[in-house]
Amino acid sequence: MIALLADALPPPLTHGQYLTTQFEAVPLVLILGALALYSWGVIRNNRLHPRHRWSVGKTVAFAAGLLVTAVAVFSFIGVYDDVLFWDHMVQHLLLIMIASALFAVASPLDLLFRSTTGDAHRWVVRGLRSPVACFFGNPIVAFVIYALIIPVTHLTVFYNYTLEHEPVHNAEHLIFLGVGYLFWRQIFGSDPNRYRMHPGIQMLYLFLAVPIDTFVGLSLDSEDREIFTAYSSMHRTWGPSLVTDLHMGGVIMWVGGDTLMMAALIPVVVHWVHMDERRAVRIDRELDAMLPDRGSGGNDPADLPTS
């Protein structure tokens, strides 16, 4: 397998290779199938609930998530993802930090709930209320899975295994999308979930996740030798050295991952501010309703007799 990888090395990554593409049947079918299913759900929801049409913003978010996924898999990033470690790290961030977050915003489970009727709807409701759904919808579970997957897929022999077995490498892409979706649905979107975190808890959730990428990135950046034998066996003669490539990947995970995680705090803070504003307006209305009508007389200071 290693020999085959060495023989199949792409040409040096220069400016002329940035438009290089690759298209594989399975990822292409999955992306087009997801787009078709989501579009069908939007059309059906709008027919069933014409007064509550599906959000255009969520539809755009889903399409953008598929586009980011396609760029990560089909562009030069996908071509060089098993040759250059830094390139793989860019792909990793695109899938688990950006595409997954966009899928969470798109709320596909909410769309499934709204676009089904009859027996299909009952099965959907049963599934959303099942112990499995409740388990994976728990923010603690989502956080723990994220905290385990990131180091396991980048600091253990599992990563070397993905380089030697292309089907496992492709499955890793789905793992990133799935784990990222479980993580980001706690922050974004309207998918049905029995657990709803206050924006303040969401901020803590994101702050606690930052050290995960930092730890993995710094661990990779501190290595003084290549830790993945598959890269050494490829005998790549162009690009950065093996150790430099490893360090570049570590810095991308550390700086890029932390930056994206902190950027996610912005919409959380905005939501918190809007929530407090709505609460203040509601309290003002309740207080106004409790006050006596000024026009009824008797309690208006202007009605008091003057001496």
N, C-alpha and C positions, 0 to 999 in steps of 0.2 A: 504493500500500500504506500509506504514512504517513497519507494522508488517511482511509483506512478505519479505521486505528487511532485517529485523533483522533475520528472520529465514534462509535466504539464504546467510548469511555472509560467505565469504570464510575463509579458515583456516588462522592462523597467517602467515604474509609474512616473511618467512625466506629464507635462501639460497636454501632450497629444493623446494621452490615455484617459483623460477625464471624461470623455464622451463614450468610453467603452461600456457596452451593455452585455448582459447575459439573461436569457429567459429560460426558465425551467418550467415544465408542465405543471407540476403539483402546486408550487407557490402561485403561479399565474391563475390556475383554476380556483384556488382558495380565495384569492383577492377578488376575482371577478364574481365568484359565487357569493361572497360576503356583500359586495356592492349590490348585486341583484336582489338578495334577500332583504337587505335594509330598504332598498327602494320600494320593493313590494310592500313592506310593512308600512312605509310612509303613505303610499297610495291608499292602502286599505284603511289605515287609521283615519285619513282625511275623508274617506267615504263613510265610515261608521260614525265619525264625530266631526261633522262639518263645522260645528261651532267651536271646536277645540282642536284645531289643526296642529299637526306636528311642527315643532319648532324648526324653522329654517336654519337657525344657528347650529342645532344639534346635527342636522343633516350635513351641513358643511363640515362640521367637526369630524363626522365619520368618514366623509370623502377625503378630508385632509389626512386623517389617520392612515387610510389605505394608500394615499399618495406617498406619505413618509415611509411606510412599510415597503412600498415598491422601490423607492429610491435606495433604501437600505439593502435590498435584496438583489435588485436588477441592475443598478448602476455600477460604476467602477468600484464603489464601496463593497458591493457583493462579489465582484470579480476578484478583489484582492484581500477579502476578509480572512482567508486561511493562509495567506502568505505574509502579510504585515500585521503585527499585533496592534499597532496604533490604529490601523484601519478597522480592525475588528472592534476596537473600543469605541470608535465613532459609530459603527453600526449598532453596537450594544446600547449606546445612549439614545440613538434614534428610535430604537424599538421599545425599550423599557421606560424611557423618560418622556418621550414626545409622542410617539404613535399611541402608546397605551393610555396616556393621559387624554389624548383626543378621543379615543374610543370610550373612555369613562364619561367624558362630557357628552358624547353622543347618546348615552343611556340606552343601549340595545335591549336590555331586559324590560325596561319600561315600555319601549316600543312594542316588544313582543306581547306584553300584557295588554296593551291598548288595541292591538291590531288583530286579536284572535277572538273568536266567539264559539259558543256551543261546547262540544266535548274538548276541542283543542284548548279553549280558554280554561276549562276546568283542570286539564292536565298541567297547563302553565301555572295556574294558581297553586296547585298541589306541589309542583316542583319548587316554586318560589318559597313555599312554607315548609319545605322538607328540612329535616335535620342537616342534610348535606349543605343546602343553601344557607342555612343559618350559621353553620360552622365556617364556611368560606366567606360569609358576609361579615364575620366578626373582625373588627379592626385589629385586635390583638393577633389573631391568626394571620391576617394579611401582612402585618408588620413582621411577624416572626418568619414567615415564608420568604419575604423579601430579604430579611437579614441573613437568612441561610443560603439562599440561591446565589446572591452576589459573590460571596467569598468562595463557595463551592465551585462555581463555574469559572472562576478566574485564578484560584490559588491552589487547586488540587489537580490530580491526574485526570480528572474529568475533562478539563480543557484540552489536554493533549489527546485524549480519546476522540474528541470532536474533530480534531485536525486529521486524524487517521481514518475516520469513518464519516463520510459525507452525509448519510442519512441521519446520524446522530447530530451532526452540525446543523442540519435543517430543522431537526426537532428542537434544538436549542433556541432557534428563532421563535418558535411557537411558545416555548417555555417563558422566554422573556416577555412576549406579548401578554400571556396569561397572568404571570406573576405581576407584571406592571399594571394590568387592568385591576386585579384584586387590590393592589395597593392604592391606586389613584381613585377608585370608585368611592373610597372613604372621604375623598376631598371634593370631587367634582361629580356632576350629573345628578340624575333623579331616579336611578334604578331602585326598585323596591328593595328595602333592607330594614330589618328590625332595629338596626343600630344606627343612630344618627348622632354625630358628634357636634358639639358646640364649636364655633370657629376658634375659640381659645384653645380647645383640646386639639383641633386640627393643626393649629400652629405648633403645639407641643409635639404632635405626631410627626410633623415634618422636621422639626429641629432634632428629634431623636434619630431620624433616618439619616441625617447628614453624616454622622461619624462612620456609617457603614461604608459608603463610597470612599470616604477619607482614609479609613484603615486599609482598604484593599488597594487604593491608589498608592498610598505611601509604602505599603509592603512591596508592591511591584517596583516602585521607583528606587527602593533601597537595595535591590538585588545587585550583586556584582558579577553574576553569570546568568546565562540563559537557563531558565528553569523548565522549559518545554522542549523535550528532545526532538519532537517532530520538526520544529523549526531548524534545529541543528542539522537534521538529516536531509533537509531540502537543499542545502548548499547554495543558498541564494547568493549571487555575486554582485547584486546591485542594491541600492537603497541604504538605509542606515544599518549599522552593525546590529547584531542580535541583541546585545545588551542595551544599546541606545534605543532600539525599537521597543524593547520591554519598558524602558524608562519613559519613553514618550507615551506609551499606552497607559502607564500608571498615572502620569500627570494629567492626561485627558480625562481619565476616570475621576481623579481627585478634584481637579479644578472644574471640569465640565459638569460632572455629576453634582457637586456642591452648588454650583451656580444655578443650574436648572432647578434643584430642590429649593433653593432660597427664592428663586423667581416665582415659584408656585405659591409663596406666601402672599404675594401681591393680591391676587383675586380673593384669597381667604380674608385678608384685612379689609378689602373693599366690601365683601359680603357682610362682615361683622359690623362695619360702620353703617351700612344700609339697614341691617337688622335692628341696630340700636335706634336709628332714625325712625323706623316704622314703629318700634315700641314706644318711642317718645310721643309720636303722633297719636297712637292709640290711647295712651294714658291721658293726653290732653283732651281727647274727645270724651273719655269717660268722666274726667273731672268736670268738663263743661256740661255733661248730661246731669251731673249731680247737683250743680248750682241751680238755684231757683231762677225762673224767668225774670229778667230785669223789667220786662214790660208789664208784669203783674202788679207792680207797686209794692211798697212796704219795706223792701230790703235794699232799695237803691239809695245811696247816700244823697243823691240829688233830691229825693222826696222828703228828707228830714226837714222839719220846720226850722226856720232861722230865727234867732233872737233879736 
